[in-house]
């Protein structure tokens, strides 16, 4: 197709999940609930870590930033998706599309590096406990967090920059519930081979680098755990690592399947279930996976609730007096 025979597209329609009115209402309520729980869980965890000084350690700093990025990721996708359930046109402009992808890519890239930093932190804590404060200094913690955000910003800039070489004239319908670059490539009337190559190189490099750190860290952790003599200590360590590693595996597996597999740009809306996992389900589960099995977080939360309850009790008592 040539630009002479087809008008260029600057606005798109996000098809979403379904056109059935009954299913739209049900899905709207489901995803609204997921979004509210995600925001309360993640932002609540951030607030807890910020306000409680004894949680200002590398592990909780990484966890707080991961929770912040998860809420950011969910907010980049869900509000527009919820609006489109009852919108007549479901239109999104090209620049809104680029902005949505930029913020999503920023959050996902930062998540990759934060998960790698968390795995390294656990490796030092379990395998080299006596050297923990030396190896995981505050300076290194700040550098790793800053590096995650820097990479998170640079990575989407590359792909958004390459989007400007494309023109869209084939269709204005995106078979997805958010504006991802892969569906855009399918609508391009310019060969998107270079764009797909950039995705493979840069997304692949980020994933391979961070996955390697995670796998090596967890292998050393497992070797150390199996050397432990205490069965109780071994069981607790294995239980904690298993839940963390499950979350990491689902997250990285989804991203690898979406962006790094061969011919990733030639699929249709079959990618939607995978996209739901890494954009909506993982941000929902992470606060529970990383917090509910953490006694320090649970105990701190209980203390805060006790303080609130005592304050409420005192206020009511003063009102009666």
NORHUZI-V478102 format. One record per pair of residues at least 6 apart in sequence whose ideal C-beta (glycine too) atoms are under 7 Angstrom apart, sorted by the first residue. I is the first residue (numbers start at 1). J is the second residue. Records with the same first field share a line. If there is no record, write none. Layout:
I=J, J
This chain:
1=169, 170, 189
3=167, 169, 189
6=169, 189
7=169
8=167, 168, 169
9=168, 169, 172
10=93, 94
11=91, 93, 94, 172
12=92, 97, 172, 174
13=90, 91, 172, 173, 174
14=84, 90, 92, 174, 176, 177, 178, 179
15=173, 174, 175
16=81, 84, 85, 90, 177
17=27, 177
18=24, 27
24=85
27=85
28=82, 85
31=78, 81, 82
32=82
34=280, 284
35=74, 78
37=284
38=70, 71, 74, 283, 284
39=71, 74
41=287, 288
42=67, 70, 71, 283, 287
43=71
45=64, 67, 287, 291
46=64, 67, 68
48=55, 297, 300, 301
49=55, 60, 63, 64
50=64
52=300
55=300
58=121, 136, 141
59=121
61=141, 145
62=114, 117, 118, 121
63=118, 290
65=114, 145
66=111, 114, 286
67=286, 287
69=107, 110, 111, 114
70=283, 286
71=283
72=103, 107
73=104, 107, 108, 279, 283
74=280, 283
76=100, 103, 104, 107
77=104, 178, 279
80=100, 178
81=177, 178
84=90
92=179
97=179, 184
98=160, 163
100=178, 179
101=156, 160, 179, 180, 181
102=156, 160
104=279
105=155, 156, 159
106=152, 153, 156
108=255, 278
109=151, 152, 155, 206
110=148, 149, 152
112=206, 207, 210
113=147, 148, 151, 210
114=148
115=210, 214, 248
116=210, 213, 214
117=144, 148
119=213, 214, 217, 218
120=213, 217
121=136
122=217, 221
123=217, 220, 221
124=132, 135, 136
125=132
126=221, 224, 237
127=220, 221, 224
128=135
155=202, 206
158=198, 202
159=181, 198, 199
162=194, 195, 198
163=181, 184
165=190
166=188, 190, 192, 195
167=188, 189, 190
168=187, 188, 189
169=189
170=187, 189
171=187
174=183
175=183, 268, 269
176=183, 269, 272
177=272
181=199
182=264, 265
185=192, 195, 196, 265
186=265
192=265
196=265
199=259
200=260
203=259, 260
204=260
207=252, 255, 256, 260
211=252
214=248
218=241, 245
221=241
225=234, 237, 238
228=234
240=293
243=289, 293
244=289
247=282, 285, 286, 289
250=277, 282
251=278, 282
254=274, 277, 278
255=278
257=274
258=264, 271, 274, 275
291=297
